[in-house]
Amino acid sequence: MQDLTLVMAQLDPLVGDIPGNAARAIEAVREARIEHGADIVVFPELFLSGYPPEDLLLRPSMETRLREARATMAEKISRDVLVIIGYPGVREGKCYNLAGVLYNGQWEAEYAKQALPNYQVFDEQRYFTPGTEPLVYEHKGAKLGLLICEDLWEGVPVKAAREAGAEVLISLNASPYHQDKPAERLRLLEQRAQDVQLPVVYVNTIGGQDELVFDGGSSCVDANGQLKVLAPYWQAGLMPIQLLQTSANVWEPQAGEIEPDVEPEESLYCALVTGLRDYVNKSGFKGVVLGLSGGIDSALSLAIAVDALGPQRVQAVMMPYHYTADISKQDAAEQATLLGVHYDVMPIEPMVEAFMGTLAESFAGTERDTTEENLQSRCRGVLLMAISNKKGLMVLTTGNKSEMAVGYATLYGDMVGGYNAIKDVYKTWVYRLARWRNTQSPAIPERVIERPPSAELAPDQQDSDSLPDYDVLDAILVRYIEGDMSAEAIIAAGFEEEDVYKVVKLVDRCEYKRRQAPVGVRVTPRGFGRDRRYPIVNGWQPGD
């Protein structure tokens, strides 16, 4: 009988920073050896390039940089530690998604991912050629079968590894988060382990990359699918697993640390914080500036920004007009003080009136409509962009998914900005998150949560004047966007025909707006980004 210490390196690479990612790997192996006595260190999928590298894979210098990084790793990593790490690689003119095996200063083997996903946000068939053969690598008596992410979901490569003699399955992953995804992964691990009666080690990446966010949750299950080790979600770190060889020559993972379950609101909130933090920091912005209206969306966005970056890197601006209620001004000021951010008040009345004066002749003989409302929003956008340019702060937009779905946002107004933390969060979840955040510490004035939502662009305006209540609206949107249900199917599910047709027509009609919206954290299976690619100009009828 013998035992092995395998360390899961749940780390946050930077896409394109190949030398930096190699340095991170070298340091992680050193730390894993010193602190945990590691025999094996496993990194996530495409760690050296970062995930997803997208069209960087088409750059001729990608392979050169990877060869240099791998040579550096072979030179500097301790000879007595087995390293398994993900990277792309061109072999005989074809690009593969690879897992490389480094030991004693030599790159001894490579496994090519066989199942290349091409759905939702995944586009791997654009870049990679699928592998065809399993790889089982023996180390100190343990036969390790290598897999990469989708291989585990598809299942066929899992059985091929088992048939090739694998005794422990090791899966390298870059599995992005969406709501309910962590539980879905654990169910998959349980099922795959039971299918082949082998323990599975699942190493996932962590951190934000553009619209994607990775939650970690690296884990290990035994041959019966019983969870033995679960790394913390939303935290980078090294997590050890003890593999013990029994008298029957079976490798059994020993019970270790298991991260406790978290509430859905906490998991989602952490995703938003992580996505914003990494987008700002990895892009090199000094901080963010946002318009603080006294409403729920900007209030939640401000709390997320402070938790992601700290109050000293966040500026909030109240930009009142005639229709801004006194309580909105009071609540915005209260929250800014509560969270300790830099806060300015910049009335937009002089700007709006100047524009209206210039447009007066052109608008003569017309009735007041949304044009004047949009002008208010666009004045605010100009102010925020000026602050952004002058101070090097990224403008954080604050529209939620419900509003983006139906087009209740103004191009070149409240849609102006670089990133949106709540872009993929339905309005009902905005309220849930606001209430949850206040259970952790005071962050959002209670009156902001309790007041009826309003854009405050016209006298006594409320969102419910032109939209169904958000409980109804979101239920329709989830069915139409996430579930791809037809209007008729949604009506058959019990919703009012008038509401359904109004909502689906708005969704279809506003595709052009969403194409021009800032990127934001993806937290649902069908975010408004790479997930959902509808033509802007089309003749599709909403009843089809």
ABEGO torsion letter per residue (X at the ends): XBBBBBBBBBBBBBBGBAAAAAAAAAAAAAAAAAAAGBABBBBBBGAAAEOBAEAAAABAAAAAAAAAAAAAAAAABBAABBBBBBBBBBBGGBBBBBBBBBBGGBBABBBBBABBBBBEABAAAAABBBBABBBBBBBGGBBBBBBBGAAAAAGAAAAAAAAAGBABBBBBBBBBBBBGAAAAAAAAAAAAAAAAGBBBBBBBBBEBBEABBBAEGBBBBBAAGBBABBBBBGBBEBBBBBBBBBAAGBBBBBBBBBBBBBBAAAAAAAAAAAAAAAAAAAAGBAEBBBBBAGBAAAAAAAAAAAAAAEAAABBBBBBBBAABBAAAAAAAAAAAAAAGBBBBBBBAAAAAAAAAAAAAAAABGBBBBAAAAAAAAAAAAAAAAAAAAAAGBBBBBABBAAAAAAGBBBBGBAABEABBAAAABBAAAAAAAAAAAAAABBABBAAAAABBBBAGABBGBBAAAABBBAAAAAAAAAAAAAAGBBAAAAAAAGBBAAAAAAAAAAAAAAAAAAAABBBBBBABABBBBAABBBBABBABBAAX
